[in-house]
Amino acid sequence: MQANSRPVSSNQHHLHPRLAEVVRRHLQTTHRGAMAAYNIQAYRRLSTALSATPRPIVLDSFCGTGHSTAALAKRHPDHLIVGVDKSAKRLAKHSRSVNDNYLLLQADCEDIWTLLVGDGLRPDYHYMLYPNPWPKAAHLQRRIHGHPSFPLLLALGGTLELRSNWQIYVEEFGCAMHLAGHRGCVLRVANTGSDLSLFEQKYRNSGHELWSYTARVMP
Ligand SMILES: C[S@@+](CC[C@H](N)C(=O)[O-])C[C@H]1O[C@@H](n2cnc3c(N)ncnc32)[C@H](O)[C@@H]1O
């Protein structure tokens, strides 16, 4: 990946002034988007894999090419790692490693989250690595914590880890979690010499500061 990515530029320099209002509204409502058929089909692949070998789940939402999904499969050998991304183009770039305890689904995360919650399936770990930042202030509701599906994340529970190269995004996420009654931790992502995802690699090689939010969420 290239090392010339520009830092996030935004017309928003602090937490969004409407963050609390938007999050509180979503916490009081149930997200009911129309469920696309391709998401139901993708979810069937997950159900089939779990029926064949029942295992606890690790979710890698917004997984891009699935580079992180393969890395997480090594980190969690006794789990089924489920990478979800809506982009067929990104997923097609995945080159499968020898490890086969993971699955890549082309689907919208919100619908997969809805189906998991509906079936009472809770991931042990839920990674959200470098989601699109939507840095324009007008796009708050496209960010994970500003989206109506945010309560589904809480219903899924598990050990959550969100990473971003935009500090404000991570801090906003932490505030939204706090408003929902969950305390977590915002930290710089340490440089261990091995990047978990391709965007992490690109941002680090471009000299960006990387941030993470982690929390243990009991649904
Ligand atoms: C910036 S990339 C990060 C990819 C990967 N996590 C990484 O760190 O290399 C964000 C990804 O989120 C995906 N995405 C955005 N909205 C999505 C949604 N609602 N459901 C599934 N994937 C989505 C995009 O297709 C894109 O691959």
PDBQT file of the ligand as one rigid body, heavy atoms in Angstrom, charges set to zero:
ROOT
HETATM    1  C1  LIG A 301     -11.237   2.632   5.028  1.00  0.00    +0.000 C 
HETATM    2  S1  LIG A 301     -11.711   1.018   4.602  1.00  0.00    +0.000 S 
HETATM    3  C2  LIG A 301     -10.936   0.060   5.882  1.00  0.00    +0.000 C 
HETATM    4  C3  LIG A 301     -10.769  -1.382   5.505  1.00  0.00    +0.000 C 
HETATM    5  C4  LIG A 301     -10.047  -2.274   6.535  1.00  0.00    +0.000 C 
HETATM    6  N1  LIG A 301     -10.761  -2.369   7.775  1.00  0.00    +0.000 N 
HETATM    7  C5  LIG A 301      -8.633  -1.804   6.808  1.00  0.00    +0.000 C 
HETATM    8  O1  LIG A 301      -8.380  -1.285   7.885  1.00  0.00    +0.000 OA
HETATM    9  O2  LIG A 301      -7.779  -1.987   5.912  1.00  0.00    +0.000 OA
HETATM   10  C6  LIG A 301     -13.408   1.001   5.071  1.00  0.00    +0.000 C 
HETATM   11  C7  LIG A 301     -14.194  -0.184   4.514  1.00  0.00    +0.000 C 
HETATM   12  O3  LIG A 301     -15.523  -0.146   5.001  1.00  0.00    +0.000 OA
HETATM   13  C8  LIG A 301     -16.381  -0.684   3.997  1.00  0.00    +0.000 C 
HETATM   14  N2  LIG A 301     -17.754  -0.274   4.330  1.00  0.00    +0.000 N 
HETATM   15  C9  LIG A 301     -18.239   0.985   4.439  1.00  0.00    +0.000 A 
HETATM   16  N3  LIG A 301     -19.524   0.966   4.845  1.00  0.00    +0.000 NA
HETATM   17  C10 LIG A 301     -19.860  -0.336   5.016  1.00  0.00    +0.000 A 
HETATM   18  C11 LIG A 301     -21.043  -1.011   5.447  1.00  0.00    +0.000 A 
HETATM   19  N4  LIG A 301     -22.122  -0.330   5.799  1.00  0.00    +0.000 N 
HETATM   20  N5  LIG A 301     -21.034  -2.359   5.509  1.00  0.00    +0.000 NA
HETATM   21  C12 LIG A 301     -19.934  -3.060   5.138  1.00  0.00    +0.000 A 
HETATM   22  N6  LIG A 301     -18.775  -2.474   4.731  1.00  0.00    +0.000 NA
HETATM   23  C13 LIG A 301     -18.743  -1.137   4.674  1.00  0.00    +0.000 A 
HETATM   24  C14 LIG A 301     -15.814  -0.159   2.713  1.00  0.00    +0.000 C 
HETATM   25  O4  LIG A 301     -16.189  -0.959   1.603  1.00  0.00    +0.000 OA
HETATM   26  C15 LIG A 301     -14.312  -0.219   2.996  1.00  0.00    +0.000 C 
HETATM   27  O5  LIG A 301     -13.743  -1.424   2.531  1.00  0.00    +0.000 OA
ENDROOT
TORSDOF 0
